[in-house]
């Protein structure tokens, strides 16, 4: 089997490549940097520029499925111009893939699995969100994720199975949110945000990469939440990191207005509450390696100490 991956050199993409190779799956990947193009037996790079609609169509040769992870980071201040970048980077990449596939005389791609995000779910301290939820968050994140999912749905008209993975807070030892939480906590300056009661639906990057490969291998169609089975509150996450680092927590919670001043609209990433269910993916036979936060944190922080 051969899988084409967009965003293969990013945090989640690199882990998916590892899982593919462990399963004997070859990887083609698209990159906007010609310097990142490699050509090995099971790992071949191809150039593309979605803004210009440029793509090397040889990337589709012998490919069975596509994993789409491309999109500009949301962890950057949301100016009006950068909001456009966030949205267009997700829509343009899918449009570029679709236009290129339509021009290919023949291919045997059957399935596309695209990243999505739990940010589509409205902020709530009480609801427990499953994939059947139809309400969309009125925030900018809700707008982006809704448009992203609609864009990938267009592949159904081309005869492809379409799957979407709504990703929660991804925990990794080197990138993403966890290192940013670890820095102040390691200095004894850790603190929860706001009330600390907001739900954080998290997932270890290892399990998330396994979910993508599982969906392709089992030919699963539809929406799946990419979160661990046991969501936690922001306070529990902060305490968990402090415990794993053997550091005290004594500072008061960081007020919302302070983070709004510091981050602008992007502060909602720290204060939105989404308690999200992993039941659907588990019912397909997927077993999580890291179901609970403390073993996940200890695994990642041990790796960081090595």
HELIX and SHEET records of a PDB file:
HELIX    1   1 UNK A   11  UNK A   22  1                                  12    
HELIX    2   2 UNK A   34  UNK A   36  5                                   3    
HELIX    3   3 UNK A   50  UNK A   52  5                                   3    
HELIX    4   4 UNK A   57  UNK A   60  5                                   4    
HELIX    5   5 UNK A   80  UNK A  103  1                                  24    
HELIX    6   6 UNK A  118  UNK A  120  5                                   3    
HELIX    7   7 UNK A  140  UNK A  153  1                                  14    
HELIX    8   8 UNK A  154  UNK A  158  5                                   5    
HELIX    9   9 UNK A  177  UNK A  186  1                                  10    
HELIX   10  10 UNK A  205  UNK A  217  1                                  13    
HELIX   11  11 UNK A  234  UNK A  245  1                                  12    
HELIX   12  12 UNK A  256  UNK A  263  1                                   8    
HELIX   13  13 UNK A  264  UNK A  267  5                                   4    
HELIX   14  14 UNK A  268  UNK A  271  1                                   4    
HELIX   15  15 UNK A  279  UNK A  282  1                                   4    
HELIX   16  16 UNK A  293  UNK A  305  1                                  13    
SHEET    1   A 8 UNK A  39  UNK A  40  0                                        
SHEET    2   A 8 UNK A  43  UNK A  49 -1                                        
SHEET    3   A 8 UNK A  26  UNK A  31  1                                        
SHEET    4   A 8 UNK A   2  UNK A   6  1                                        
SHEET    5   A 8 UNK A  65  UNK A  68  1                                        
SHEET    6   A 8 UNK A 111  UNK A 117  1                                        
SHEET    7   A 8 UNK A 161  UNK A 167  1                                        
SHEET    8   A 8 UNK A 222  UNK A 226  1                                        
SHEET    1   B 3 UNK A  39  UNK A  40  0                                        
SHEET    2   B 3 UNK A  43  UNK A  49 -1                                        
SHEET    3   B 3 UNK A  54  UNK A  55 -1                                        
SHEET    1   C 2 UNK A 169  UNK A 171  0                                        
SHEET    2   C 2 UNK A 202  UNK A 204  1                                        
SHEET    1   D 2 UNK A 199  UNK A 200  0                                        
SHEET    2   D 2 UNK A 232  UNK A 233 -1                                        
END                                                                             
